[in-house]
Amino acid sequence: MWVETLSPTLKYSLRDLIKEKGIVIVPGVYSPIIAMMAERMGFKAVYLSGAALTGLLGMPDLGIITLSEVAMFTRYITERISIPLIVDADTGFGEAINVERAVKELERAGASAIQIEDQVLPKKCGHLTGKEVVPPEEMIKKIIMAVESRKSDDFLIIARTDARSVEGLEKAIERAVIYYEAGADIIFPEALESIEEFRIFAQKVKAPLLANMTEFG
């Protein structure tokens, strides 16, 4: 039986926000109180980072955290805010069948979007060396499963590619294009190396893009 989310009515739809001109700044959060502070400061959406959450639990960002833990923190946060929450689900906790459950659990917990990446398990923090990526076909299966598993079209699917540091910029662009064609609502090119690369990526990938700003790239 489907249990409806207990989160408050949202002030904004994430799907509507990404249609606006310009950039929507989405701060990273890892607890309800931080998310509440972000909302009070006027941000229109927040982002639950897998790296931040694993760090909060004293673990490295290597895909160790479980779906149950992510869903629990998602619920804690969404019960206290009325703005959309994007949830980093790493590789989707396994294969395509695991993505199906992840989508259902996180949507039920009140998330407005799930982010899935194309790394090989065990994954690494996107800014570390030695990453590997799965074949595009494997990621496409996950995207299709995610789209088919969501209850509402307002629950967005974010496809992240880590291919830039593994296969180069052009291959990352190729992956992004086919991920968008497979049904992803937003594309996240991880660890691009310059403003010029972002410019090229945006010119060639006609999709809403997510870019993370960190101290190390």
Buried (B, 14 or more C-beta within 10 A) or exposed (E): EEEEBEBEEBEBBBBEBBEEEEEBEBBBBBBBEBBBBBBEEEBBBBBBBBBBBBBEEEEEBBBBBEBEEBBEBBBBBBBBBEBBBBBBBBBBBBBBEBBBBBBBBBBBBBBBBBBBBBBBBEBBBBBBEEBEBBEBEBBBBBBBBBBEBBEEEBBBBBBBBBBBBBBEBEBBBBBBBBBBEBBBBBBBBBBBEEEEBBEBBBEEBEBBBBEBEEEEE
